[in-house]
Amino acid sequence: MVNQADLRVVRSKKMIKDAFVDLIEKEGYENITIKDIAKRAMINRKTFYCHYESKAVLFDEIVKDTLDLLMQNLQYEKLDFDDALFSIDLQREIQTILHNVTENRRLFRILFSSSSSYELTMQIERLLQTKIIYKLIKANPAKYLSEIPRELLTSSVSSVFMIIIKWWINQDVYSEEDAAKIFLKLVSTGFTKSFGFTN
């Protein structure tokens, strides 16, 4: 049994992940073999298989790590949506997510451009729905208009945010604050009345 807390294990896994990300950037996910990863990480294949069953398992762990990074430092319990749907608090939470993207921009660019990016996108959308968007509806049940299915509403808002992230990581013109404001403006234009608010 491999001790995951062992510094040698931590170091080996980091080398494997770094090599894998570099190779995805240069060769594309589908073109990478375990032999390629091991060679780039300067380990043997046996060492790779001590940590991961396949490159798919390795990719899944990188996606999980990426999602953890994305949601770092969010303070959900501090959010207060009683006064306005698109509050300063919500903008701050969106900026936090975008800041976490900035800190790992290269990784997000690579993962979103890979052929396996669909699963990453769906997992991020589910996290957004659970951690932020569903919270909006739950915090304001009286203001939510029931004729719009909740699943459709949360999915639509999440999709808009994913479009913003994918667009934003490929340009360097707008700040995190600017991008958060753009997202909130896009969403408020189409969805504010869905939550029972008026402009």
C-alpha positions, -999 to 999 in steps of 0.1 A, spaced: 0 0 0 14 34 -10 16 60 17 1 91 1 15 114 28 51 102 21 71 131 7 86 108 -20 50 99 -31 40 136 -31 70 145 -52 65 116 -76 29 124 -81 37 161 -87 63 151 -113 38 129 -131 11 155 -131 35 183 -143 47 160 -171 12 150 -181 0 187 -182 31 196 -203 24 167 -227 -13 176 -230 -3 212 -240 22 200 -266 7 167 -279 -30 166 -269 -45 142 -245 -53 114 -270 -17 112 -283 -1 107 -249 10 72 -237 21 61 -202 55 56 -217 56 93 -227 45 105 -193 70 83 -175 98 95 -197 89 131 -193 86 127 -155 119 108 -154 104 78 -137 98 42 -149 64 29 -159 62 8 -127 64 39 -106 36 55 -127 13 24 -121 21 26 -83 2 58 -83 -23 56 -112 -41 28 -130 -43 48 -162 -39 82 -178 -77 86 -174 -74 81 -136 -46 107 -136 -67 131 -156 -96 127 -132 -73 135 -103 -60 166 -120 -96 177 -127 -105 172 -91 -75 192 -80 -85 219 -104 -120 220 -91 -106 223 -55 -84 252 -66 -114 268 -84 -135 268 -52 -108 278 -27 -115 307 -4 -152 310 -11 -172 320 19 -206 308 11 -220 313 46 -213 351 43 -234 355 12 -265 375 18 -291 377 -10 -320 393 9 -316 427 -6 -305 421 -41 -299 391 -63 -267 404 -79 -251 419 -47 -216 430 -40 -211 398 -20 -220 377 -51 -196 398 -72 -169 391 -47 -175 354 -48 -173 354 -86 -141 374 -85 -127 348 -60 -134 321 -85 -118 341 -114 -88 349 -92 -83 311 -86 -85 307 -124 -59 334 -128 -35 317 -104 -38 285 -125 -45 300 -159 -22 277 -179 -37 246 -164 -73 258 -171 -63 267 -207 -49 232 -212 -77 213 -196 -104 233 -215 -86 228 -248 -82 190 -243 -106 165 -258 -117 156 -223 -127 191 -213 -165 183 -215 -163 164 -182 -144 193 -165 -169 218 -178 -199 197 -165 -182 192 -131 -176 230 -128 -212 237 -138 -224 213 -111 -202 229 -85 -215 264 -94 -251 252 -92 -245 236 -58 -223 262 -42 -237 295 -56 -267 294 -79 -289 270 -60 -281 290 -29 -296 321 -46 -329 303 -51 -329 287 -17 -322 321 -1 -351 337 -19 -378 311 -23 -406 337 -23 -389 356 -51 -383 326 -73 -409 323 -101 -420 286 -102 -431 287 -138 -394 285 -148 -380 250 -139 -352 253 -113 -330 229 -133 -332 251 -164 -325 283 -145 -295 269 -127 -281 252 -158 -285 284 -179 -267 306 -153 -239 280 -150 -235 278 -187 -232 316 -190 -205 316 -164 -186 288 -181 -187 308 -214 -172 338 -195 -144 316 -180 -134 301 -213 -135 334 -230 -117 352 -202 -87 328 -198 -77 334 -234 -74 372 -232 -56 395 -209 -76 427 -214 -102 424 -186 -95 422 -149 -111 397 -125 -135 425 -114 -143 434 -150 -151 398 -159 -173 393 -128 -192 425 -136 -197 413 -172 -210 380 -160 -235 396 -136 -247 420 -163 -252 392 -188 -271 371 -163 -291 400 -148 -303 410 -183 -319 376 -189 -326 362 -155 -333 390 -130 -371 389 -136 -370 351 -133 -360 357 -97 -388 383 -92 -365 413 -92 -369 444 -113 -341 465 -127 
